[in-house]
Amino acid sequence: MARNNYETIFIADPSLDEEGLNALTEKFKALIETQGEVSSVENWGKRKLAYEINYLTEGYYVLINFSAEADLPAELERVYSITDGIIRSLVVRKDA
C-alpha cells in the first residue's frame, strides 16, 4: 500500500509544563512511528487562540509532518479526542 504525506497540528492546554508538553509530543510521535515515519516536529510555543475554547484563550501549538498508511489519521484523531490536555487537533493529507 502506498504511503501518503500528512501533517497534524494539535493545541495543548496552556497550563501544562514543559515536561507535560514534551510527554504529549512524544506520545503522538511514537503512535505515528508504529505505522508511519515522522519527518519533522515543530513546537510553535504558546500562542493566543483566535477564539476562546473551554474558557482558555491560549495554548501550545505543535506541528508534526509524517508519512503513513491511509488508516493512521483516523486512529490519530481518535487518540487526540480521548487524551487529556488536548484542546484541538487537525490531521490533513498533503498533496505529493
N, C-alpha and C positions, 0 to 999 in steps of 0.2 A: 504494500500500500504506500502511496506517495505521501510524503510529509508536507504539511502546509506551514507557512510562516504566520505567526501570531504576535500580538502584543497585548499585554494585560496591564492595567493600572488599578491599584487599589488605594483607598484613602483609609488610613488607620486613625484610631482615636488619639486626639492630641494629648491626652493625659498619660499615654504610655511613655516610659523612659526609654533611653537608647537601647538598653538590653532587650526590652519587650518588643520594640520595633524590629530589631535585628532577628529576634526569635521568629516573629511572624514572617519576615522576608525569607529566612532560611527554610521555614516550613513550606512555603509555596514554591520556592526554588527546588526543594527536594521532591515535592509532589510532581512538578513538571519533569524533573530528571528521571522519574520512574518510567515515563513513556516518551520522553522527548529530550530536547537539547536546548539549554539556556544559552543565548548568545550575548545578552547584556542585562545588567541590573543597574538601574539608576535611582538613587534616593534623592528626590527633589526637596526634601526637608518639609518643614511646617509652613503651610500656606493658608491664606484666608479662603474660605469656601465662597462660591458665588451666591449661595443662599444657605440658610440655616437648616441643618439636618439633625434631628433628635436633640434640639436645643444646643447644638455645637456650631461654632462659627469658623473653626479652623480644623485642619487635620494634616497628618503626614502623608505625602504622596510618594508612591513607589511604582516605577515603571519597569516591567520585565519583558524583554523581547525573547521569543523562543520559537522553535520549530517542533511540531509534533503531529501525531495521527489525528484524524478528524474527531475522534471521540473524547479527547482530553479536555477541550474547552468546557464541555458540559460538566465534567467531573470537577474541574477547577471552580466553576461558578457555584456548584453545589457546596463545595468545601468553604468557599467565601461566605456563603449565606449562613452557615452554621458556626462560623468562627467568631468568638468574642473579640471585640476590638476593631472589627472591620466596619466602617461606616458605609462605604460604597465601593463597587468594583465594576470593571468592564473588561471583557475579552473581545478583541477584534482580530479578524483574519486580514492579513496584509496581502496585497497583490504581489506576485512574484516579480 
